[in-house]
């Protein structure tokens, strides 16, 4: 098994995309379809805008939000790791 990314909240290898934390999730890479990035901007009640970067996909029959991060650098590392894992499964 080849690991493409290992961080405090996500592990990506050639078989599994696993999110750790308060809402743990585990996705088999071979079953992911139409993986895409969504950038969101939210305004807090005091007017401050916050950005988030999200990974969405179809997993089996459901559209799921796989991962979200406000840190563009970390998000880029995670999304590139997932892209490499998907390519390894093709």
Biopython code that builds the backbone (N, CA, C, O; Angstrom):
import numpy as np
from Bio.PDB.StructureBuilder import StructureBuilder

atoms = [
    (1, "UNK", "N", (0.842, -1.167, 0.000)),
    (1, "UNK", "CA", (0.000, 0.000, 0.000)),
    (1, "UNK", "C", (0.896, 1.241, 0.000)),
    (1, "UNK", "O", (1.814, 1.361, 0.811)),
    (2, "UNK", "N", (0.612, 2.155, -0.919)),
    (2, "UNK", "CA", (1.402, 3.376, -1.033)),
    (2, "UNK", "C", (0.637, 4.549, -0.411)),
    (2, "UNK", "O", (-0.532, 4.769, -0.725)),
    (3, "UNK", "N", (1.300, 5.295, 0.466)),
    (3, "UNK", "CA", (0.691, 6.457, 1.113)),
    (3, "UNK", "C", (1.102, 7.717, 0.363)),
    (3, "UNK", "O", (2.288, 7.956, 0.132)),
    (4, "UNK", "N", (0.104, 8.526, -0.018)),
    (4, "UNK", "CA", (0.351, 9.762, -0.755)),
    (4, "UNK", "C", (0.329, 10.991, 0.155)),
    (4, "UNK", "O", (0.973, 11.997, -0.143)),
    (5, "UNK", "N", (-0.399, 10.914, 1.245)),
    (5, "UNK", "CA", (-0.445, 12.029, 2.199)),
    (5, "UNK", "C", (-0.809, 11.474, 3.567)),
    (5, "UNK", "O", (-1.697, 10.631, 3.691)),
    (6, "UNK", "N", (-0.115, 11.953, 4.589)),
    (6, "UNK", "CA", (-0.449, 11.604, 5.972)),
    (6, "UNK", "C", (-0.318, 12.882, 6.794)),
    (6, "UNK", "O", (0.777, 13.420, 6.957)),
    (7, "UNK", "N", (-1.431, 13.350, 7.300)),
    (7, "UNK", "CA", (-1.445, 14.548, 8.123)),
    (7, "UNK", "C", (-2.239, 14.296, 9.390)),
    (7, "UNK", "O", (-2.689, 13.176, 9.633)),
    (8, "UNK", "N", (-2.414, 15.333, 10.199)),
    (8, "UNK", "CA", (-3.126, 15.137, 11.464)),
    (8, "UNK", "C", (-4.615, 14.834, 11.289)),
    (8, "UNK", "O", (-5.235, 14.236, 12.168)),
    (9, "UNK", "N", (-5.190, 15.250, 10.149)),
    (9, "UNK", "CA", (-6.626, 15.042, 9.967)),
    (9, "UNK", "C", (-7.006, 14.198, 8.758)),
    (9, "UNK", "O", (-8.176, 13.845, 8.605)),
    (10, "UNK", "N", (-6.048, 13.863, 7.893)),
    (10, "UNK", "CA", (-6.347, 13.086, 6.684)),
    (10, "UNK", "C", (-5.211, 12.127, 6.370)),
    (10, "UNK", "O", (-4.036, 12.447, 6.549)),
    (11, "UNK", "N", (-5.586, 10.941, 5.896)),
    (11, "UNK", "CA", (-4.627, 9.980, 5.352)),
    (11, "UNK", "C", (-5.136, 9.577, 3.972)),
    (11, "UNK", "O", (-6.296, 9.197, 3.812)),
    (12, "UNK", "N", (-4.249, 9.664, 2.973)),
    (12, "UNK", "CA", (-4.607, 9.262, 1.615)),
    (12, "UNK", "C", (-3.604, 8.221, 1.159)),
    (12, "UNK", "O", (-2.400, 8.474, 1.129)),
    (13, "UNK", "N", (-4.107, 7.049, 0.804)),
    (13, "UNK", "CA", (-3.245, 6.036, 0.203)),
    (13, "UNK", "C", (-3.913, 5.509, -1.055)),
    (13, "UNK", "O", (-4.975, 5.995, -1.442)),
    (14, "UNK", "N", (-3.305, 4.522, -1.696)),
    (14, "UNK", "CA", (-3.843, 4.055, -2.971)),
    (14, "UNK", "C", (-5.165, 3.304, -2.840)),
    (14, "UNK", "O", (-5.779, 2.965, -3.851)),
    (15, "UNK", "N", (-5.611, 3.041, -1.621)),
    (15, "UNK", "CA", (-6.872, 2.329, -1.407)),
    (15, "UNK", "C", (-7.935, 3.160, -0.699)),
    (15, "UNK", "O", (-9.125, 3.015, -0.981)),
    (16, "UNK", "N", (-7.515, 4.033, 0.221)),
    (16, "UNK", "CA", (-8.470, 4.701, 1.113)),
    (16, "UNK", "C", (-8.158, 6.191, 1.263)),
    (16, "UNK", "O", (-6.998, 6.597, 1.333)),
    (17, "UNK", "N", (-9.227, 6.996, 1.310)),
    (17, "UNK", "CA", (-9.162, 8.398, 1.718)),
    (17, "UNK", "C", (-9.857, 8.441, 3.073)),
    (17, "UNK", "O", (-11.065, 8.222, 3.162)),
    (18, "UNK", "N", (-9.091, 8.726, 4.137)),
    (18, "UNK", "CA", (-9.636, 8.649, 5.493)),
    (18, "UNK", "C", (-9.499, 9.986, 6.206)),
    (18, "UNK", "O", (-8.409, 10.550, 6.298)),
    (19, "UNK", "N", (-10.620, 10.481, 6.707)),
    (19, "UNK", "CA", (-10.655, 11.731, 7.461)),
    (19, "UNK", "C", (-10.790, 11.382, 8.934)),
    (19, "UNK", "O", (-11.702, 10.656, 9.328)),
    (20, "UNK", "N", (-9.876, 11.905, 9.748)),
    (20, "UNK", "CA", (-9.899, 11.678, 11.196)),
    (20, "UNK", "C", (-10.494, 12.917, 11.859)),
    (20, "UNK", "O", (-10.578, 13.973, 11.232)),
    (21, "UNK", "N", (-10.891, 12.801, 13.072)),
    (21, "UNK", "CA", (-11.403, 13.963, 13.787)),
    (21, "UNK", "C", (-12.775, 13.722, 14.352)),
    (21, "UNK", "O", (-13.175, 12.577, 14.564)),
    (22, "UNK", "N", (-13.521, 14.823, 14.606)),
    (22, "UNK", "CA", (-14.817, 14.686, 15.263)),
    (22, "UNK", "C", (-15.833, 13.885, 14.441)),
    (22, "UNK", "O", (-16.695, 13.213, 15.007)),
    (23, "UNK", "N", (-15.733, 13.956, 13.102)),
    (23, "UNK", "CA", (-16.641, 13.198, 12.240)),
    (23, "UNK", "C", (-15.800, 12.336, 11.293)),
    (23, "UNK", "O", (-15.632, 12.691, 10.126)),
    (24, "UNK", "N", (-15.275, 11.217, 11.777)),
    (24, "UNK", "CA", (-14.410, 10.395, 10.932)),
    (24, "UNK", "C", (-15.174, 9.811, 9.748)),
    (24, "UNK", "O", (-16.329, 9.402, 9.867)),
    (25, "UNK", "N", (-14.494, 9.787, 8.603)),
    (25, "UNK", "CA", (-15.063, 9.224, 7.384)),
    (25, "UNK", "C", (-13.993, 8.414, 6.682)),
    (25, "UNK", "O", (-12.802, 8.701, 6.796)),
    (26, "UNK", "N", (-14.429, 7.400, 5.955)),
    (26, "UNK", "CA", (-13.490, 6.565, 5.217)),
    (26, "UNK", "C", (-14.120, 6.235, 3.865)),
    (26, "UNK", "O", (-15.248, 5.747, 3.796)),
    (27, "UNK", "N", (-13.368, 6.510, 2.783)),
    (27, "UNK", "CA", (-13.851, 6.277, 1.430)),
    (27, "UNK", "C", (-12.872, 5.372, 0.693)),
    (27, "UNK", "O", (-11.662, 5.593, 0.741)),
    (28, "UNK", "N", (-13.385, 4.364, 0.019)),
    (28, "UNK", "CA", (-12.545, 3.545, -0.850)),
    (28, "UNK", "C", (-12.296, 4.336, -2.129)),
    (28, "UNK", "O", (-13.246, 4.743, -2.799)),
    (29, "UNK", "N", (-11.045, 4.555, -2.470)),
    (29, "UNK", "CA", (-10.678, 5.386, -3.611)),
    (29, "UNK", "C", (-11.288, 4.842, -4.902)),
    (29, "UNK", "O", (-11.732, 5.622, -5.744)),
    (30, "UNK", "N", (-11.317, 3.547, -5.070)),
    (30, "UNK", "CA", (-11.842, 2.936, -6.298)),
    (30, "UNK", "C", (-13.330, 3.213, -6.507)),
    (30, "UNK", "O", (-13.821, 3.079, -7.628)),
    (31, "UNK", "N", (-14.052, 3.592, -5.468)),
    (31, "UNK", "CA", (-15.495, 3.837, -5.583)),
    (31, "UNK", "C", (-15.852, 5.313, -5.719)),
    (31, "UNK", "O", (-17.031, 5.656, -5.810)),
    (32, "UNK", "N", (-14.852, 6.187, -5.734)),
    (32, "UNK", "CA", (-15.097, 7.621, -5.879)),
    (32, "UNK", "C", (-15.297, 7.977, -7.347)),
    (32, "UNK", "O", (-14.593, 7.466, -8.219)),
    (33, "UNK", "N", (-16.261, 8.856, -7.616)),
    (33, "UNK", "CA", (-16.525, 9.339, -8.970)),
    (33, "UNK", "C", (-16.729, 10.850, -8.933)),
    (33, "UNK", "O", (-17.204, 11.402, -7.941)),
    (34, "UNK", "N", (-16.364, 11.504, -10.022)),
    (34, "UNK", "CA", (-16.603, 12.938, -10.192)),
    (34, "UNK", "C", (-16.103, 13.753, -8.994)),
    (34, "UNK", "O", (-16.846, 14.556, -8.430)),
    (35, "UNK", "N", (-14.866, 13.542, -8.620)),
    (35, "UNK", "CA", (-14.264, 14.301, -7.515)),
    (35, "UNK", "C", (-14.005, 15.726, -8.001)),
    (35, "UNK", "O", (-13.431, 15.923, -9.073)),
    (36, "UNK", "N", (-14.422, 16.707, -7.224)),
    (36, "UNK", "CA", (-14.210, 18.096, -7.623)),
    (36, "UNK", "C", (-14.022, 18.999, -6.402)),
    (36, "UNK", "O", (-14.381, 18.655, -5.276)),
    (37, "UNK", "N", (-13.445, 20.161, -6.677)),
    (37, "UNK", "CA", (-13.130, 21.154, -5.646)),
    (37, "UNK", "C", (-14.191, 22.247, -5.663)),
    (37, "UNK", "O", (-14.619, 22.698, -6.726)),
    (38, "UNK", "N", (-14.607, 22.662, -4.483)),
    (38, "UNK", "CA", (-15.524, 23.790, -4.329)),
    (38, "UNK", "C", (-14.863, 24.781, -3.379)),
    (38, "UNK", "O", (-14.410, 24.415, -2.294)),
    (39, "UNK", "N", (-14.816, 26.032, -3.800)),
    (39, "UNK", "CA", (-14.299, 27.094, -2.923)),
    (39, "UNK", "C", (-15.493, 27.884, -2.410)),
    (39, "UNK", "O", (-16.330, 28.335, -3.192)),
    (40, "UNK", "N", (-15.568, 28.047, -1.117)),
    (40, "UNK", "CA", (-16.699, 28.761, -0.532)),
    (40, "UNK", "C", (-16.217, 29.975, 0.241)),
    (40, "UNK", "O", (-15.082, 30.021, 0.716)),
    (41, "UNK", "N", (-17.095, 30.951, 0.355)),
    (41, "UNK", "CA", (-16.851, 32.119, 1.198)),
    (41, "UNK", "C", (-18.069, 32.285, 2.087)),
    (41, "UNK", "O", (-19.203, 32.323, 1.609)),
    (42, "UNK", "N", (-17.828, 32.380, 3.356)),
    (42, "UNK", "CA", (-18.919, 32.558, 4.319)),
    (42, "UNK", "C", (-18.675, 33.837, 5.103)),
    (42, "UNK", "O", (-17.535, 34.204, 5.389)),
    (43, "UNK", "N", (-19.750, 34.494, 5.437)),
    (43, "UNK", "CA", (-19.656, 35.698, 6.273)),
    (43, "UNK", "C", (-20.154, 35.373, 7.670)),
    (43, "UNK", "O", (-21.218, 34.782, 7.853)),
    (44, "UNK", "N", (-19.366, 35.771, 8.637)),
    (44, "UNK", "CA", (-19.784, 35.562, 10.027)),
    (44, "UNK", "C", (-20.788, 36.646, 10.413)),
    (44, "UNK", "O", (-21.031, 37.582, 9.651)),
    (45, "UNK", "N", (-21.353, 36.513, 11.575)),
    (45, "UNK", "CA", (-22.348, 37.488, 12.035)),
    (45, "UNK", "C", (-21.751, 38.886, 12.213)),
    (45, "UNK", "O", (-22.481, 39.877, 12.189)),
    (46, "UNK", "N", (-20.438, 38.972, 12.390)),
    (46, "UNK", "CA", (-19.793, 40.284, 12.530)),
    (46, "UNK", "C", (-19.203, 40.774, 11.208)),
    (46, "UNK", "O", (-18.465, 41.759, 11.187)),
    (47, "UNK", "N", (-19.527, 40.088, 10.095)),
    (47, "UNK", "CA", (-19.180, 40.575, 8.771)),
    (47, "UNK", "C", (-17.862, 40.115, 8.192)),
    (47, "UNK", "O", (-17.520, 40.495, 7.073)),
    (48, "UNK", "N", (-17.120, 39.314, 8.915)),
    (48, "UNK", "CA", (-15.822, 38.849, 8.420)),
    (48, "UNK", "C", (-16.015, 37.665, 7.467)),
    (48, "UNK", "O", (-16.730, 36.715, 7.784)),
    (49, "UNK", "N", (-15.382, 37.732, 6.315)),
    (49, "UNK", "CA", (-15.480, 36.651, 5.334)),
    (49, "UNK", "C", (-14.411, 35.600, 5.613)),
    (49, "UNK", "O", (-13.250, 35.930, 5.856)),
    (50, "UNK", "N", (-14.810, 34.348, 5.575)),
    (50, "UNK", "CA", (-13.861, 33.244, 5.725)),
    (50, "UNK", "C", (-13.989, 32.329, 4.518)),
    (50, "UNK", "O", (-15.089, 32.059, 4.035)),
    (51, "UNK", "N", (-12.842, 31.856, 4.038)),
    (51, "UNK", "CA", (-12.823, 30.950, 2.893)),
    (51, "UNK", "C", (-12.656, 29.533, 3.374)),
    (51, "UNK", "O", (-12.053, 29.265, 4.413)),
    (52, "UNK", "N", (-13.206, 28.639, 2.592)),
    (52, "UNK", "CA", (-12.973, 27.218, 2.826)),
    (52, "UNK", "C", (-12.819, 26.550, 1.469)),
    (52, "UNK", "O", (-13.426, 26.964, 0.482)),
    (53, "UNK", "N", (-12.019, 25.537, 1.441)),
    (53, "UNK", "CA", (-11.810, 24.733, 0.243)),
    (53, "UNK", "C", (-12.371, 23.355, 0.550)),
    (53, "UNK", "O", (-12.052, 22.768, 1.584)),
    (54, "UNK", "N", (-13.207, 22.837, -0.346)),
    (54, "UNK", "CA", (-13.892, 21.576, -0.082)),
    (54, "UNK", "C", (-13.676, 20.586, -1.215)),
    (54, "UNK", "O", (-13.614, 20.965, -2.384)),
    (55, "UNK", "N", (-13.562, 19.317, -0.856)),
    (55, "UNK", "CA", (-13.536, 18.218, -1.824)),
    (55, "UNK", "C", (-14.892, 17.526, -1.774)),
    (55, "UNK", "O", (-15.339, 17.094, -0.711)),
    (56, "UNK", "N", (-15.541, 17.424, -2.924)),
    (56, "UNK", "CA", (-16.820, 16.748, -3.055)),
    (56, "UNK", "C", (-16.675, 15.625, -4.071)),
    (56, "UNK", "O", (-15.821, 15.690, -4.955)),
    (57, "UNK", "N", (-17.502, 14.604, -3.949)),
    (57, "UNK", "CA", (-17.477, 13.491, -4.904)),
    (57, "UNK", "C", (-18.778, 12.707, -4.808)),
    (57, "UNK", "O", (-19.572, 12.879, -3.883)),
    (58, "UNK", "N", (-18.965, 11.840, -5.796)),
    (58, "UNK", "CA", (-20.008, 10.827, -5.711)),
    (58, "UNK", "C", (-19.348, 9.578, -5.170)),
    (58, "UNK", "O", (-18.347, 9.100, -5.703)),
    (59, "UNK", "N", (-19.925, 9.061, -4.107)),
    (59, "UNK", "CA", (-19.413, 7.835, -3.492)),
    (59, "UNK", "C", (-20.556, 6.841, -3.471)),
    (59, "UNK", "O", (-21.549, 7.012, -2.765)),
    (60, "UNK", "N", (-20.386, 5.796, -4.265)),
    (60, "UNK", "CA", (-21.452, 4.835, -4.485)),
    (60, "UNK", "C", (-22.652, 5.607, -5.030)),
    (60, "UNK", "O", (-22.581, 6.067, -6.169)),
    (61, "UNK", "N", (-23.735, 5.774, -4.299)),
    (61, "UNK", "CA", (-24.906, 6.492, -4.832)),
    (61, "UNK", "C", (-25.127, 7.860, -4.205)),
    (61, "UNK", "O", (-26.134, 8.510, -4.483)),
    (62, "UNK", "N", (-24.214, 8.298, -3.376)),
    (62, "UNK", "CA", (-24.402, 9.549, -2.639)),
    (62, "UNK", "C", (-23.368, 10.600, -3.026)),
    (62, "UNK", "O", (-22.207, 10.283, -3.284)),
    (63, "UNK", "N", (-23.812, 11.866, -3.062)),
    (63, "UNK", "CA", (-22.879, 12.977, -3.214)),
    (63, "UNK", "C", (-22.414, 13.344, -1.814)),
    (63, "UNK", "O", (-23.230, 13.613, -0.932)),
    (64, "UNK", "N", (-21.096, 13.355, -1.611)),
    (64, "UNK", "CA", (-20.549, 13.556, -0.270)),
    (64, "UNK", "C", (-19.494, 14.655, -0.262)),
    (64, "UNK", "O", (-18.759, 14.838, -1.232)),
    (65, "UNK", "N", (-19.435, 15.381, 0.848)),
    (65, "UNK", "CA", (-18.325, 16.292, 1.089)),
    (65, "UNK", "C", (-17.273, 15.476, 1.812)),
    (65, "UNK", "O", (-17.478, 15.041, 2.945)),
    (66, "UNK", "N", (-16.148, 15.272, 1.150)),
    (66, "UNK", "CA", (-15.105, 14.409, 1.691)),
    (66, "UNK", "C", (-14.201, 15.129, 2.676)),
    (66, "UNK", "O", (-13.767, 14.550, 3.671)),
    (67, "UNK", "N", (-13.918, 16.403, 2.392)),
    (67, "UNK", "CA", (-12.902, 17.107, 3.174)),
    (67, "UNK", "C", (-13.110, 18.602, 3.007)),
    (67, "UNK", "O", (-13.573, 19.057, 1.961)),
    (68, "UNK", "N", (-12.770, 19.364, 4.032)),
    (68, "UNK", "CA", (-12.839, 20.814, 3.984)),
    (68, "UNK", "C", (-11.693, 21.392, 4.805)),
    (68, "UNK", "O", (-11.348, 20.873, 5.867)),
    (69, "UNK", "N", (-11.103, 22.484, 4.292)),
    (69, "UNK", "CA", (-10.016, 23.138, 5.019)),
    (69, "UNK", "C", (-9.960, 24.614, 4.645)),
    (69, "UNK", "O", (-10.167, 24.963, 3.483)),
    (70, "UNK", "N", (-9.686, 25.482, 5.610)),
    (70, "UNK", "CA", (-9.463, 26.889, 5.291)),
    (70, "UNK", "C", (-8.030, 27.155, 4.814)),
    (70, "UNK", "O", (-7.740, 28.236, 4.301)),
    (71, "UNK", "N", (-7.147, 26.190, 4.979)),
    (71, "UNK", "CA", (-5.730, 26.337, 4.630)),
    (71, "UNK", "C", (-5.502, 25.871, 3.190)),
    (71, "UNK", "O", (-5.540, 24.674, 2.903)),
    (72, "UNK", "N", (-5.267, 26.825, 2.296)),
    (72, "UNK", "CA", (-5.128, 26.511, 0.875)),
    (72, "UNK", "C", (-3.942, 25.587, 0.598)),
    (72, "UNK", "O", (-4.030, 24.713, -0.264)),
    (73, "UNK", "N", (-2.849, 25.768, 1.312)),
    (73, "UNK", "CA", (-1.665, 24.935, 1.089)),
    (73, "UNK", "C", (-1.934, 23.481, 1.464)),
    (73, "UNK", "O", (-1.645, 22.574, 0.684)),
    (74, "UNK", "N", (-2.475, 23.260, 2.631)),
    (74, "UNK", "CA", (-2.783, 21.892, 3.071)),
    (74, "UNK", "C", (-3.842, 21.274, 2.164)),
    (74, "UNK", "O", (-3.736, 20.109, 1.779)),
    (75, "UNK", "N", (-4.861, 22.056, 1.826)),
    (75, "UNK", "CA", (-5.902, 21.543, 0.940)),
    (75, "UNK", "C", (-5.306, 21.111, -0.402)),
    (75, "UNK", "O", (-5.686, 20.073, -0.944)),
    (76, "UNK", "N", (-4.384, 21.894, -0.931)),
    (76, "UNK", "CA", (-3.729, 21.533, -2.186)),
    (76, "UNK", "C", (-2.958, 20.230, -2.072)),
    (76, "UNK", "O", (-2.985, 19.409, -2.989)),
    (77, "UNK", "N", (-2.280, 20.034, -0.965)),
    (77, "UNK", "CA", (-1.540, 18.783, -0.760)),
    (77, "UNK", "C", (-2.487, 17.588, -0.695)),
    (77, "UNK", "O", (-2.210, 16.540, -1.279)),
    (78, "UNK", "N", (-3.596, 17.745, 0.011)),
    (78, "UNK", "CA", (-4.570, 16.656, 0.143)),
    (78, "UNK", "C", (-5.216, 16.348, -1.203)),
    (78, "UNK", "O", (-5.342, 15.181, -1.576)),
    (79, "UNK", "N", (-5.627, 17.382, -1.934)),
    (79, "UNK", "CA", (-6.295, 17.138, -3.216)),
    (79, "UNK", "C", (-5.339, 16.535, -4.242)),
    (79, "UNK", "O", (-5.755, 15.693, -5.038)),
    (80, "UNK", "N", (-4.076, 16.941, -4.245)),
    (80, "UNK", "CA", (-3.098, 16.324, -5.154)),
    (80, "UNK", "C", (-2.856, 14.866, -4.784)),
    (80, "UNK", "O", (-2.719, 14.016, -5.664)),
    (81, "UNK", "N", (-2.802, 14.578, -3.502)),
    (81, "UNK", "CA", (-2.626, 13.188, -3.056)),
    (81, "UNK", "C", (-3.799, 12.330, -3.511)),
    (81, "UNK", "O", (-3.606, 11.202, -3.966)),
    (82, "UNK", "N", (-5.005, 12.856, -3.391)),
    (82, "UNK", "CA", (-6.178, 12.101, -3.838)),
    (82, "UNK", "C", (-6.139, 11.889, -5.347)),
    (82, "UNK", "O", (-6.479, 10.810, -5.830)),
    (83, "UNK", "N", (-5.729, 12.902, -6.088)),
    (83, "UNK", "CA", (-5.621, 12.763, -7.548)),
    (83, "UNK", "C", (-4.648, 11.641, -7.908)),
    (83, "UNK", "O", (-4.932, 10.831, -8.790)),
    (84, "UNK", "N", (-3.504, 11.594, -7.230)),
    (84, "UNK", "CA", (-2.523, 10.528, -7.495)),
    (84, "UNK", "C", (-3.083, 9.158, -7.123)),
    (84, "UNK", "O", (-2.840, 8.178, -7.828)),
    (85, "UNK", "N", (-3.825, 9.082, -6.028)),
    (85, "UNK", "CA", (-4.427, 7.807, -5.615)),
    (85, "UNK", "C", (-5.454, 7.332, -6.641)),
    (85, "UNK", "O", (-5.521, 6.143, -6.952)),
    (86, "UNK", "N", (-6.251, 8.257, -7.162)),
    (86, "UNK", "CA", (-7.242, 7.897, -8.185)),
    (86, "UNK", "C", (-6.539, 7.417, -9.447)),
    (86, "UNK", "O", (-6.939, 6.412, -10.034)),
    (87, "UNK", "N", (-5.495, 8.126, -9.869)),
    (87, "UNK", "CA", (-4.740, 7.714, -11.060)),
    (87, "UNK", "C", (-4.124, 6.337, -10.875)),
    (87, "UNK", "O", (-4.045, 5.566, -11.832)),
    (88, "UNK", "N", (-3.689, 6.014, -9.674)),
    (88, "UNK", "CA", (-3.102, 4.695, -9.404)),
    (88, "UNK", "C", (-4.143, 3.586, -9.518)),
    (88, "UNK", "O", (-3.791, 2.424, -9.723)),
    (89, "UNK", "N", (-5.423, 3.936, -9.388)),
    (89, "UNK", "CA", (-6.500, 2.948, -9.470)),
    (89, "UNK", "C", (-7.082, 2.806, -10.871)),
    (89, "UNK", "O", (-7.925, 1.939, -11.100)),
    (90, "UNK", "N", (-6.649, 3.637, -11.806)),
    (90, "UNK", "CA", (-7.204, 3.575, -13.172)),
    (90, "UNK", "C", (-6.579, 2.469, -13.975)),
    (90, "UNK", "O", (-6.930, 2.278, -15.140)),
]
sb = StructureBuilder()
sb.init_structure("model")
sb.init_model(0)
sb.init_chain("A")
sb.init_seg("    ")
for serial, (resi, resn, name, xyz) in enumerate(atoms, 1):
    if name == "N":
        sb.init_residue(resn, " ", resi, " ")
    sb.init_atom(name, np.array(xyz, "f"), 0.0, 1.0, " ", f" {name:<3s}", serial, name[0])
structure = sb.get_structure()
